[in-house]
Amino acid sequence: MGDKQLTAFGMLVRQRGWGYARFSRECKRVCAELRLDDVTPQRKQFDRWRFGQIKGVPRTEACEVLERMFPGWTAKKLLAPADASPLPVNADATPARAEQEPEHAPQAADVLLEEDEMKRRTLIRGLVIGTGLGVSETALEVMAAARQRMDVALEASAIGPATLERWEITAFEYAHAYQTVPPQQLLGDVLADFTEVQRLLEQRQPIRYRRRLCRVTGQLAALAGIFASALGAHREARGWFHTGHLAAAEAGDTQLEGSLAVRSAIVSLYYGTPASAHEQAARARHALGNTVGPATTRALVVEARALARLRRGEEALALLRQADDVFGRLTDEDRSDPALGHTERQFLFHLGNAWTHLGRADDAWQVQQRALEKYPPTEYLDPTLIRLDRAICLARSGEAEEAYCTAAQAITSLPDEHRTGMIVKYATDFSRIAGHAQLPAGKEFAELLRS
């Protein structure tokens, strides 16, 4: 096409010696600078911009990128015919390069690359092999065009850094809403976001972005499993932990992998058998090795709690000492996340639970008191479980009536939306341990559970 058919944009990219591949790289760079999603046009759209074969102007983000790439121009003027938009001398232009690389050269190279496969192979071989000891200009152009198109393919992404950061923050916010917002509500929100991230993963993403998306997927799956477990859907929770483990493995996040394995062990601790919980937690701990992180401390205390229920006290105590040492080396960030990290109040709750099942009521009582002081009044799940542990201690000390009263108060003080399946299961386990169901308090507690 002649120059008069070019838009101002077409003249500017020619002036700079840019083909589609170079323009794409520059466009992606500017998108990243502006913290926008990638709005790089496809090749056909790029050609329409050059020759004015469009109606109106692109969407707002694309206009913003174009105007940053070509200072002093509006998107409307850029896409107007060049003869209606006189071209200023552009500081970024490279006329010398434009003379060395006329527009028809990259177009010829692109044509070679777009031929059918057999013809393309024949043409490329002829260009490269038929040049003797050197490489012709045309062959170099074909090589450059092939390389640049591959660069675009490898850098192509359905999302930009800003969107990716938003998803990472979303997982963080869900984790911090754990125990304060009813799990039914959180689970519904997490599932909705999970499906959006799944859609992004089904699209082409650069490896670095895919890994970050897989990490977000693992976190959201972990949260879905945690909320499902709290609601009593323990089988479905295990499935989500498995899905999260697959995503964490692809992301290369060892601590997240360990956290998901430990979460599955916790499901066994509450809904399965202590022996199964011990086996799973031990496997997770050995897989984590000597790494220091919240997954490691959780694995140690879950294994110790399981051993305590199996009446293997010495082994449990050794693991609790080890857990205390590792917990002391966690970062502030690790200790601030109640779902994917391990907070101090949670650590104390888990320690008190181990003491409870080791039959050391006095030690349990002291740790439980410290834990309850650290829980804010907006968190419901763990404080209720701690009070039910206290009730177990009272029952084992011969105070069955008081134990039932303590357990009943723990449950009735909960808002209805927080009386979840896990609470009911924990309370049912308490009543089985407490015995004395014929007592008035025992009968009232059984009626409370039924209601």
HUBELLIN-V957977 format. One record per run of one state. SS is the DSSP state (~ for helix, > for strand, _ for the rest). FROM is the first residue (numbers start at 0). TO is the last residue. If there is no record, write none. Layout:
BEGIN
SS/FROM/TO
SS/FROM/TO
END
This chain:
BEGIN
_/0/1
~/2/4
_/5/5
>/6/6
~/7/14
_/15/18
~/19/32
_/33/41
~/42/50
_/51/58
~/59/68
_/69/73
~/74/77
_/78/79
>/80/80
~/81/83
_/84/93
~/94/99
_/100/101
~/102/113
_/114/115
~/116/128
_/129/135
~/136/154
_/155/159
~/160/176
_/177/181
~/182/200
_/201/205
~/206/229
_/230/232
~/233/250
_/251/252
~/253/270
_/271/272
~/273/287
_/288/292
~/293/308
_/309/311
~/312/326
_/327/330
~/331/335
_/336/342
~/343/357
_/358/359
~/360/373
_/374/379
~/380/395
_/396/398
~/399/411
_/412/414
~/415/417
_/418/419
~/420/433
_/434/438
~/439/449
_/450/450
END
